[in-house]
Amino acid sequence: MKHALIAPMIVASAMVASAPAAAQDWTAEVTPTERGYLVGNPEAPVKLITFVSYSCPACRNFEQQSEAELKADYIDDGGTSVEVRSAIRNILDLSATLLTTCGPTDRFLGNHEAFFATQSEWLGKAREITPEQQERWQNATIGERLKAIASDLGFYELMEARGYTKGELDACLINEARAETIVNNSVANQTEYPYTGTPSFAVNGTLLDGVYSWAALKPKLVAE
């Protein structure tokens, strides 16, 4: 009777042992880099760098058009990594970048996607600021200016919906050392890769000339 019970257990054990291991979900892997955040396999043979500005509508278009296909066909299998680097064109970009990079590394990608998903809404508010708001954005310490922008454009509500507290957000916005690093990184990026507009892209260390959209970038990735 014992043999009758043991045999099925041995078979079941052998089936479990021979089952293939679950594939690595590289689209959920985020690694901080010297000047940004890398999504995907850090050892991927194809390394894409994207230079994006959160206040740039063309960057939002790129993110929306590329997101699903880039993840499914390029990042997921570990063959391509995407390093996101912020291009700071104005104080809105600085405020947004301080918030997208606020908190643990594993929150970056969701924050990044949330800012682009709501860009048209908060950028519309920025275009309609009052003289009083403009005064708050220009004449105060950098931390107070960034907090005013976050308040006027709805950044607090956006990030609180993602689980942050106002205190956590304020701590990130008034971090002047971090703000200076972000600006310096943006300058260093443009010095190393002298791009003329956003979004711009580098593949395996080479800036792609005249490539500013997913439609133009995709053939370059296919060629690699």
Secondary structure, 3 states (H helix, E strand, C coil): CHHHHHHHHHHHHHHHHHCCCCCCCHHHCEEECCCCEEECCCCCCEEEEEEECCCCHHHHHHHHHHHHHHHHHHHCCCCEEEEEEECCCCHHHHHHHHHHCCCCHHHHHHHHHHHHHCHHHHHHHHCCCCHHHHHHHHCCCHHHHHHHHHHHHCHHHHHHCCCCCHHHHHHHHCCHHHHHHHHHHHHHHHHHCCCCCCCEEEECCEECCCCCCHHHHHHHHHHC
